[in-house]
């Protein structure tokens, strides 16, 4: 059975990450970016790369630290606390997990660039309003030694700023996965106005020509290659969302200790104490689910689907409850833009939809449990 408490090494990593992000990426930095119309933070990403975070899942042979998924979750959780904007999930988690399955020289060079902070990725998956990665209409037509891609992908996180894009497309032989430049002729990005003030785009592929070298893995086996990366991203996003829930809860409990009504702090009201205690229990259970997912991804990744979906579903639900309770317990100021709780609520809403919402993952759990 997986150990559902942090190891000493993970605790030390958490403390180091917390100290770094508290100084370099407080929530006020997100507010400044939003007000300035910035969607990404390249300076911060270079700082994170210098700290070795970009290579957390990159093999040592490709200049990474290869610390594992549990360590990646520690970092993602701390990022969630501060609403840190970075390509960590798309690049350091999902792209690195996918590329490390391949062993050619070109892929090793890409992994080295990821670890060095010189290459970022986006994953182009969704084509409808809901997450359904195997339902693909974007076509890959064989032409000579290469392919021509035609269609559209929606809600591509980091889609405007990423250097490269991993694209799942439908060919005559089945689903294929391609790795191409985000500046390929015929590929255009339509930036989306996101409520969490981050980079996301719809991508249009208008007869985009790619060479045969852009195809990753075997023809028709694209989804099998992609699945481990998806699960790595879902679990890391669950960790980030758990950190978000913890930070929103901390804001709320601090307020309960300070706000006075009828001459006494509202934290002394038993009804609010009960609600806060229930929220604490929900967060602790979710943290255990995330730890379990990280352990299984590191030790037995082929059997991680159930643990990952449990973690993502719980984290989504817990974060929604945490921010809703936070807004309610703060009263009127909880709805104002001057207060940070709104930033947590907006990020929780976007994270709920990315890589599968509660309904998707609850359905996965039910299916895997035989219901």
Secondary structure, 3 states (H helix, E strand, C coil): CCCCCCCHHHHHHHHHHHHHHHHHCCHHHHHHHHHHCCCCCHHHHHHHHHCCHHHCCCCHHHCCCCCCHHHHHHHHHHHHHHCCCCCHHHHHHHHHHHHCCCCCHHHHHHHHHHHCCCCCEEEECCCCCCCCCCCCCCEEEEECCEEEEEEEEEEEECCCCCCEEEEEEEECCEEEEEEEECCCCCEEEEECCCCCCCCEEEEEEEEEEECHHHEECCCCEHHHHHHHHHHHHHHHHHHHHHHHHHHHHHHHHHHHHHCEECCEEHHHCHHHHHHHHHHHHHHHHHHHHHHHHHHHHHHCHHHCHHHHHHHHHHHHHHHHHHHHHHHHHHHHHHHCCCCCHHHHHHHHHHHHHCCCCHHHHHHHHHHHCCC
